[in-house]
Amino acid sequence: MHETSLIDYALNAVEARASQMGIQEVAEVGLVVGKAKAIPGLLERAFQIIRVKHPRCKEAVLHLDMREIRMQCSSCGMEYEVEDLMGDDRCPGCGSCDCRMVGGNELLVEYFIPRE
């Protein structure tokens, strides 16, 4: 489950920034994650497991903003959403297979809130 690595990476970034800011404990962490990157339920489970090894985040609550997978056709320029990357990702406008992902692969710490 690579979601544990993603959460560990994000919490390392939160811990480093919180340390720089003199924050001892983080109450909430907000992540933006593309659906091509991870499965929400597995991210939440990984957060519950991994947060305990991060002293500043051990009691934090996770807020996920999941982003849809968006494709763009190189032939006609149409943007469209797909459920997953394993299905038929041909352009619904012109039928071209020359399409690229333009969204849904994000992973970023949107915010964290210190515990008061």
C-alpha positions in Angstrom: 0.0 0.0 0.0 1.8 3.1 -1.2 -0.6 5.3 0.6 1.5 4.9 3.7 4.5 6.4 1.9 2.4 9.3 0.6 1.1 10.1 4.1 4.6 9.7 5.6 6.0 12.1 3.0 3.2 14.7 3.7 3.6 14.4 7.5 7.4 14.8 7.2 6.7 18.1 5.4 4.2 19.2 8.0 6.5 18.4 10.9 9.4 20.2 9.3 7.4 23.4 8.7 5.7 23.2 12.1 9.2 22.9 13.7 10.4 26.0 11.8 7.3 27.9 13.0 7.7 26.8 16.6 4.5 24.8 16.6 4.5 22.0 19.1 1.4 20.2 18.1 -0.8 20.0 14.9 -4.5 19.7 15.2 -5.5 19.3 11.6 -3.9 18.5 8.3 -5.5 19.3 4.9 -4.2 17.4 1.9 -5.1 17.8 -1.8 -4.8 14.4 -3.5 -5.6 13.3 -7.0 -7.7 10.2 -7.5 -4.9 8.8 -9.8 -2.5 9.1 -6.9 -4.3 7.2 -4.1 -7.5 5.7 -2.7 -9.3 7.9 -0.1 -10.1 5.1 2.4 -6.6 3.8 2.3 -5.1 7.3 2.8 -7.3 7.8 5.9 -6.3 4.4 7.3 -2.6 5.1 6.5 -2.9 8.5 8.3 -4.2 6.8 11.4 -1.3 4.4 11.4 1.6 6.7 10.3 0.7 9.8 12.4 1.8 8.2 15.6 5.4 8.2 14.5 5.2 12.0 13.9 5.3 13.6 17.4 3.7 16.9 16.3 0.9 15.2 14.3 0.1 12.2 16.6 -3.4 13.6 17.5 -4.1 15.4 14.2 -7.2 15.0 12.1 -7.0 14.5 8.4 -9.0 16.5 5.8 -8.9 15.2 2.3 -9.7 17.2 -0.9 -9.8 14.5 -3.6 -9.4 15.7 -7.2 -10.9 14.0 -10.2 -8.8 12.6 -13.0 -8.9 15.0 -15.9 -7.6 14.3 -19.4 -7.1 16.6 -22.3 -7.2 15.6 -25.9 -4.1 16.6 -27.9 -6.1 16.5 -31.2 -9.2 18.6 -30.4 -8.3 20.2 -27.0 -11.3 18.9 -25.1 -10.9 18.3 -21.4 -12.9 15.5 -19.7 -12.9 13.4 -16.5 -12.4 9.7 -16.3 -13.1 7.4 -13.4 -9.8 5.6 -13.5 -6.8 5.1 -15.8 -7.6 1.5 -16.6 -10.6 2.2 -18.7 -11.2 3.6 -22.2 -9.6 7.1 -22.0 -10.3 8.0 -25.7 -11.5 11.5 -26.2 -15.4 11.6 -26.0 -15.3 14.5 -28.5 -13.3 13.1 -31.4 -12.3 9.6 -30.3 -8.6 10.3 -30.4 -6.3 8.2 -28.2 -3.7 11.0 -28.1 -4.7 12.3 -24.6 -2.8 13.3 -21.6 -3.6 13.7 -17.9 -3.9 17.3 -16.8 -5.3 16.7 -13.3 -5.9 14.1 -10.7 -2.2 13.3 -9.9 -1.8 15.9 -7.2 -0.3 15.5 -3.7 0.1 18.6 -1.6 -0.3 19.8 1.9 -2.9 22.5 1.5 -2.8 23.5 5.2 -2.2 22.5 8.8 -3.7 24.0 11.9 -1.8 24.2 15.2 -3.4 22.9 18.4 -4.3 25.7 20.8 
